[in-house]
Amino acid sequence: MNSSNKMKQSVREFYGKIATENGATNACGSGLCCGSSHPGLAQQAEDMGYSPQDIQAAPEGANLGLGCGNPHLAAILKPGEWVLDLGSGAGFDGFIAARAVGPQGRVIGVDMTPEMIAKARRNAEQAGLANIEFRLGEIEHLPVPDQSVDVVISNCVINLSQDKPAVFREVLRVLKPGGRLAISDILALAPLPETVRNNPELVSCCIGGAETGELTRSLLEQAGFEDIRIQWAEPGDATVKAGVTDLVRSALIQARKPGVPRA
């Protein structure tokens, strides 16, 4: 197994454990992106920009304390749209999206962790929503047809990938012409030292795999995206993680696939 596959397996095992233990509180120590220093996961989600209504509407067990912001603030989903959630976890963002797009829309969650997929499917059954499904797969090889979704969202997941160019190429492939990407993720303020990049725990905790904003923009351009916007969290925001602000920071990233949206 090469180093990239070893890192991927480490991430898979890390999040499989979170799924079975029903939460990420302190999974990465104090204040890191998949951990929580807050007394409750609902409060943590509120601090990342989710409304109390969104939090309460998600089925119990969907919010595991994962994330580094709120991609819905950038996605602005519309009724009838088809949405793909990369690294959907237990389904928290997917359930919010499913309610936003309504019964005429659809949400597909993709996650590489079998434990997360099983948990998300149980949550979907509990929620009784017919317009959401969860598929086991890797975000570098999406189990989704070409030009089939209007919006791709993600929350603190793309930084975990060892092959980000492949992720962005896949996102472009599955988006309809004019479709949009709206994600919350962790970006590096400067190129990270190899001791950080090669640390499996720091990669799993959304730090070691972070790329700079400049490189992220370049990768999106190379994949074929346009209208790229990166909005950094300001120091002091809840989405800026205590203790690592000298290395990384949360950001909302938006981009669009060229072309005219289909009716």
BELTA-V709048 format. One record per pair of residues at least 4 apart in sequence whose ideal C-beta (glycine too) atoms are under 8 Angstrom apart, sorted by the first residue. I is the first residue (numbers start at 1). J is the second residue. D is the distance in Angstrom with one decimal. If there is no record, write none. Layout:
i={I I}
j={J J}
d={D D}
This chain:
i={1 1 1 2 3 3 4 4 4 5 6 6 7 7 7 7 8 8 8 8 9 10 10 10 10 11 11 11 11 11 12 12 12 13 14 14 14 15 15 15 15 15 15 15 16 16 16 16 16 17 17 17 18 18 18 18 18 18 19 19 19 19 19 19 19 19 20 22 22 23 23 23 24 24 24 24 24 24 24 25 25 25 25 26 26 26 26 27 27 27 27 27 28 28 28 28 28 28 28 28 29 29 30 30 30 30 31 31 31 31 31 31 32 32 32 32 32 32 33 33 33 33 33 33 33 33 33 34 34 34 34 34 34 35 35 36 36 36 37 38 38 38 39 40 41 41 41 41 42 42 42 42 43 44 44 45 45 45 45 45 45 45 46 46 46 46 47 47 48 48 48 48 48 48 48 49 49 49 49 49 50 50 50 50 50 51 52 53 54 54 54 55 57 57 57 58 58 58 58 58 58 58 58 59 59 59 59 59 59 60 60 61 61 61 61 61 62 62 62 62 62 62 62 63 63 64 64 64 66 66 66 66 67 67 67 67 67 68 68 68 68 68 68 68 68 68 69 69 69 69 69 69 69 69 69 69 70 70 71 71 71 71 71 71 71 71 71 72 72 72 72 72 72 72 72 73 74 74 74 74 74 74 74 75 75 75 75 75 75 76 77 77 77 77 77 77 77 78 78 79 79 79 79 79 80 80 80 80 81 81 81 81 82 82 82 82 82 82 82 82 82 83 83 83 83 83 83 83 83 83 83 83 83 84 84 84 84 84 84 84 84 84 84 84 85 85 85 85 85 85 85 85 85 85 86 86 86 86 86 86 86 86 86 86 86 87 87 87 87 87 87 87 87 87 87 88 88 88 88 88 88 88 88 89 89 89 89 89 89 90 90 90 90 91 91 91 91 91 91 91 91 92 93 93 93 94 94 94 94 94 94 95 95 95 95 95 95 96 97 97 97 97 98 98 98 98 98 98 99 100 101 101 101 101 102 103 103 105 106 106 106 107 107 107 108 108 108 108 108 108 109 109 109 109 109 110 110 110 110 110 110 110 110 110 111 111 111 111 111 111 112 112 112 112 113 114 114 115 116 117 117 117 117 118 119 120 120 121 121 122 123 124 124 124 124 127 135 135 136 137 137 137 138 139 139 139 139 139 139 140 140 140 140 140 141 141 142 142 142 142 144 144 144 145 146 146 147 147 147 147 147 148 148 149 149 149 149 150 150 150 150 150 151 151 151 151 151 152 152 152 152 152 152 152 152 153 153 154 154 154 154 155 155 155 156 156 156 156 156 157 157 157 158 158 158 158 159 159 159 159 159 159 159 160 160 160 160 161 161 161 162 163 164 164 164 164 165 165 165 165 166 167 168 168 168 168 168 168 169 169 169 170 171 171 171 172 172 172 172 175 175 175 175 176 176 176 176 177 177 177 177 177 177 178 178 178 178 178 178 178 179 179 179 180 180 180 180 181 181 181 181 181 181 181 182 182 182 183 183 183 184 184 184 184 184 185 185 185 185 186 186 186 186 186 186 186 186 187 187 187 187 187 187 187 187 187 187 187 187 188 188 188 188 188 188 189 189 189 189 189 190 190 191 192 192 192 192 192 192 192 193 194 195 196 196 196 196 197 197 197 198 199 199 200 200 201 201 202 202 203 203 203 204 206 206 207 207 207 210 210 211 211 211 212 213 213 213 213 214 215 216 216 216 217 217 217 218 219 220 220 220 220 221 221 221 224 224 225 225 225 226 226 226 226 227 227 227 228 228 228 229 229 229 229 230 230 230 230 231 231 231 231 232 232 232 233 233 233 233 233 233 234 235 235 236 237 239 240 240 240 241 241 241 244 245}
j={5 6 9 6 7 198 8 162 163 9 10 200 11 162 200 203 12 112 138 162 13 14 200 203 204 15 160 200 203 204 16 112 113 17 18 27 204 19 34 89 113 115 116 204 20 113 114 115 116 21 27 115 23 24 27 34 64 66 64 89 90 113 115 116 118 119 115 61 64 41 64 65 28 34 35 36 64 65 66 35 36 41 65 30 35 36 37 32 34 35 65 205 32 33 34 35 201 204 205 206 35 205 35 37 242 243 35 37 241 242 243 244 205 206 207 241 243 244 67 68 156 186 205 206 207 241 250 65 66 156 204 205 206 65 205 41 44 65 242 43 44 47 43 44 45 63 64 65 46 52 55 63 47 48 65 50 54 55 63 65 67 92 50 51 52 55 238 239 67 68 69 70 184 238 239 69 70 73 238 239 54 55 70 72 96 55 56 57 58 72 96 63 95 96 99 62 63 91 92 95 96 123 127 91 95 123 124 126 127 123 126 90 119 122 123 126 90 91 92 95 120 123 127 90 92 89 90 92 89 92 155 156 92 93 155 156 184 155 156 184 185 186 206 239 241 250 73 155 156 184 185 233 239 250 251 252 155 184 75 93 153 154 155 182 183 184 252 76 77 93 96 97 100 153 182 252 182 183 184 231 252 253 254 83 97 151 153 180 182 182 81 83 97 100 101 105 151 100 101 100 101 102 104 105 101 102 104 105 101 105 150 151 101 105 106 107 108 148 149 150 151 94 97 101 105 106 107 108 149 150 151 152 153 107 108 109 110 142 144 149 151 152 153 174 93 94 97 107 108 109 110 152 153 154 110 139 142 152 153 154 157 158 167 171 183 110 111 112 139 154 155 156 157 158 160 93 94 109 110 111 116 120 134 93 109 111 113 116 120 116 119 120 123 95 109 119 120 123 124 132 134 96 97 153 155 98 107 109 120 132 134 99 123 124 127 129 132 100 101 107 132 153 105 107 127 129 131 132 129 105 105 106 107 131 131 130 131 131 131 132 133 131 132 133 132 133 134 135 144 149 120 132 133 134 135 134 135 136 137 138 139 142 143 144 116 117 120 134 136 137 136 137 138 139 117 118 136 119 120 121 134 135 136 122 123 124 134 125 134 126 127 129 132 133 134 132 143 144 143 141 142 143 142 154 157 158 161 167 170 161 163 166 167 170 166 170 170 171 173 174 148 149 174 174 173 174 173 174 175 176 177 174 176 174 175 176 179 175 176 179 180 261 175 179 180 181 182 171 174 175 179 180 181 182 183 182 183 158 183 184 185 183 184 185 184 185 186 206 250 161 183 185 164 167 183 185 185 186 187 206 209 210 211 203 204 206 209 166 167 209 209 167 168 211 216 219 169 219 222 223 170 171 172 219 220 222 223 225 173 223 224 174 175 181 223 223 224 225 257 179 180 181 257 257 259 261 262 257 258 259 260 261 262 256 257 258 259 260 261 262 256 257 261 254 255 256 257 220 225 253 254 255 256 257 252 253 254 252 253 254 239 250 251 252 253 210 250 251 253 206 207 210 241 248 249 250 251 210 211 212 213 216 230 232 248 249 250 251 253 192 210 211 212 247 248 212 246 247 248 249 212 247 212 196 197 207 208 210 247 248 197 198 199 202 207 208 247 203 208 209 208 203 208 204 208 205 208 207 208 207 208 209 208 210 248 244 247 248 247 248 215 216 219 216 217 230 232 251 218 219 220 230 253 221 228 230 222 223 225 228 253 255 225 226 228 257 258 255 256 257 255 256 257 258 254 255 256 253 254 255 252 253 254 255 251 252 253 254 251 252 253 254 249 250 251 237 239 240 249 250 251 240 240 245 240 250 250 245 249 250 245 248 250 248 249}
d={4.6 5.3 7.2 7.0 6.4 7.9 6.5 4.3 7.2 6.3 6.4 7.9 6.5 5.6 6.1 5.8 6.3 7.7 8.0 6.2 6.3 6.3 4.2 7.2 6.2 6.5 5.3 7.8 6.5 5.1 6.1 5.8 5.4 6.5 6.9 7.7 4.0 6.4 8.0 7.3 4.8 7.6 6.2 7.5 6.6 5.0 7.1 4.2 7.2 6.0 8.0 8.0 7.0 4.9 5.8 7.3 6.0 7.3 7.2 7.6 6.5 6.4 3.8 4.7 7.7 5.0 5.5 6.4 7.1 6.0 5.3 5.4 7.7 4.9 5.8 6.5 5.3 4.1 5.4 6.6 4.5 6.9 5.6 7.2 5.2 6.7 7.6 8.0 5.6 4.7 7.9 7.6 3.5 7.2 5.3 3.9 7.4 7.4 3.6 7.8 6.0 7.6 7.1 4.9 6.8 6.6 6.9 5.0 5.1 3.6 5.3 7.5 4.5 6.9 6.8 5.8 7.6 6.7 7.4 4.5 5.3 5.6 6.4 3.7 7.3 5.7 7.6 7.4 5.4 7.1 7.3 5.6 5.8 7.3 7.0 6.6 4.8 4.7 7.0 4.7 4.5 6.8 6.5 7.0 6.4 5.1 7.0 4.4 6.5 7.9 5.1 6.8 6.4 6.7 5.5 4.4 7.8 5.1 5.7 7.8 7.5 7.6 5.9 7.8 6.6 6.6 3.6 7.8 5.8 7.1 5.4 5.4 7.9 6.0 5.7 6.3 3.6 5.7 7.9 7.5 4.8 5.5 5.4 7.8 7.6 7.1 6.0 6.1 6.9 7.7 5.0 6.6 7.1 7.3 6.2 4.3 5.8 7.6 5.4 4.7 6.6 8.0 7.8 7.7 6.5 4.5 7.8 4.5 4.4 7.9 7.2 6.1 6.6 7.5 5.6 7.9 5.0 4.8 4.4 5.6 7.6 4.8 8.0 7.5 4.8 6.1 5.2 7.1 5.4 7.6 7.0 6.5 7.7 7.7 4.2 5.0 6.6 6.9 4.0 5.6 6.7 5.4 6.5 5.6 7.3 4.3 7.7 6.8 7.4 3.2 7.9 6.9 4.6 4.9 7.7 6.2 7.6 6.2 5.6 6.6 4.5 6.4 5.4 5.3 5.3 4.5 7.1 7.7 6.8 7.2 6.0 7.2 7.2 7.2 7.8 6.6 3.9 7.6 7.7 7.7 4.7 7.7 5.0 7.6 7.6 5.5 5.2 7.5 3.8 7.8 5.7 6.3 5.8 4.0 5.5 7.7 6.3 7.8 7.1 7.6 5.9 4.4 6.3 6.3 6.4 6.7 4.3 5.0 4.9 5.0 4.2 5.8 7.5 6.2 4.9 7.7 7.6 6.7 4.5 5.1 7.5 7.8 4.6 6.1 7.0 7.3 4.7 7.3 6.4 6.9 4.9 7.6 6.3 7.8 5.1 7.9 6.8 7.4 6.1 4.5 7.3 4.8 7.3 6.2 5.4 4.7 6.6 6.5 7.1 4.5 7.1 7.9 5.3 6.7 6.1 4.7 7.9 6.4 7.3 3.9 5.4 6.8 7.5 7.6 7.5 7.3 5.7 7.7 6.2 5.9 7.5 8.0 3.0 7.8 7.1 6.9 5.1 2.8 6.1 4.9 7.4 6.1 6.1 7.9 7.9 6.1 8.0 5.2 6.9 6.0 4.7 5.2 6.0 5.4 5.9 7.7 3.9 4.9 6.4 7.4 6.6 6.9 6.2 6.1 5.5 6.2 5.0 4.3 7.2 5.6 7.4 6.8 7.2 7.8 6.0 7.0 6.8 6.5 6.2 4.7 7.9 6.6 7.6 4.6 8.0 5.1 5.3 4.3 7.7 7.8 2.6 7.0 6.7 6.9 7.5 7.1 5.8 6.1 5.1 7.3 7.8 6.4 4.4 7.5 7.8 5.8 7.7 6.3 6.2 7.1 6.0 7.1 7.2 4.4 7.1 7.6 5.2 7.8 4.9 7.9 6.4 6.0 6.5 7.1 4.6 5.5 7.1 6.9 6.9 7.7 7.1 6.6 4.8 7.4 6.8 6.3 6.2 6.4 6.1 6.3 5.2 7.5 4.9 6.6 6.4 6.3 4.3 6.6 5.4 6.4 6.2 6.2 5.5 7.3 6.7 7.7 5.0 7.6 7.7 6.5 6.2 4.0 7.7 7.9 6.9 7.1 6.1 5.1 6.8 6.3 5.1 4.1 5.6 6.4 7.7 6.9 4.7 7.8 7.6 5.7 5.9 6.8 4.6 7.1 5.6 6.6 7.7 7.1 6.9 4.9 7.0 5.8 7.2 5.5 6.1 6.7 6.5 7.5 5.9 5.2 7.5 7.2 8.0 6.5 5.5 7.7 6.4 5.0 7.1 6.3 7.4 7.6 4.9 7.4 7.5 5.5 6.2 5.8 4.1 7.4 6.9 7.1 4.9 7.8 6.3 5.9 6.0 5.3 7.9 7.7 7.9 7.3 6.3 5.6 6.4 5.3 5.4 4.8 7.7 5.3 4.5 4.9 7.4 6.8 7.3 6.8 5.5 7.6 5.1 6.9 7.2 6.8 6.4 6.5 7.7 5.7 6.3 5.6 6.8 6.8 6.3 6.4 6.5 5.5 5.7 7.8 3.8 7.1 6.4 5.1 8.0 6.5 6.3 5.7 7.4 5.1 5.1 6.5 5.7 3.3 7.4 7.3 4.4 7.3 7.7 6.5 5.5 6.2 7.0 2.5 5.9 6.7 6.7 6.7 6.4 7.6 4.8 5.3 3.5 7.6 7.2 4.8 7.0 6.8 7.0 4.9 7.3 7.8 6.8 7.2 6.6 4.5 7.3 7.8 7.4 7.6 5.3 7.4 5.1 8.0 7.5 6.5 7.4 5.7 7.7 7.9 7.4 6.3 6.0 4.8 6.8 4.7 7.9 5.0 7.3 6.0 7.7 5.6 6.5 6.4 5.1 6.1 7.4 7.6 6.5 6.3 7.8 4.9 8.0 5.2 4.2 6.0 5.0 6.4 5.3 7.4 7.3 6.5 6.5 6.0 6.6 7.9 6.2 4.5 5.2 7.8 6.9 6.6 6.4 8.0 7.1 5.6 6.6 5.5 6.6 5.2 6.9 7.5 5.2 7.3 7.3 6.5 5.2 6.2 7.8 6.1 8.0 4.5 3.7 7.3 3.6 4.9 7.9 7.1 7.8 5.9 6.4 5.5 7.6 4.8 4.5 5.3 7.5 6.8 6.3 5.1 7.2 6.8 6.4 6.2 6.5 6.9 6.7 6.4 5.4 6.4 6.2 6.4 4.3 5.1 7.8 5.1 6.5 8.0 6.8 7.2 6.9 3.9 6.5 6.5 7.1 5.7 7.9 5.6 7.3 6.3 4.3 7.7 7.2 4.6 8.0 7.3 4.5 7.4 5.4 7.5 5.4 7.9 6.1 4.4 7.8 7.8 5.8 7.7 4.9 4.3 4.4 5.0 5.6 4.2 6.4 7.3 5.8 6.4 6.8 7.4 3.7 5.4 5.5 6.1 6.8 7.2 7.3 5.5 6.4}
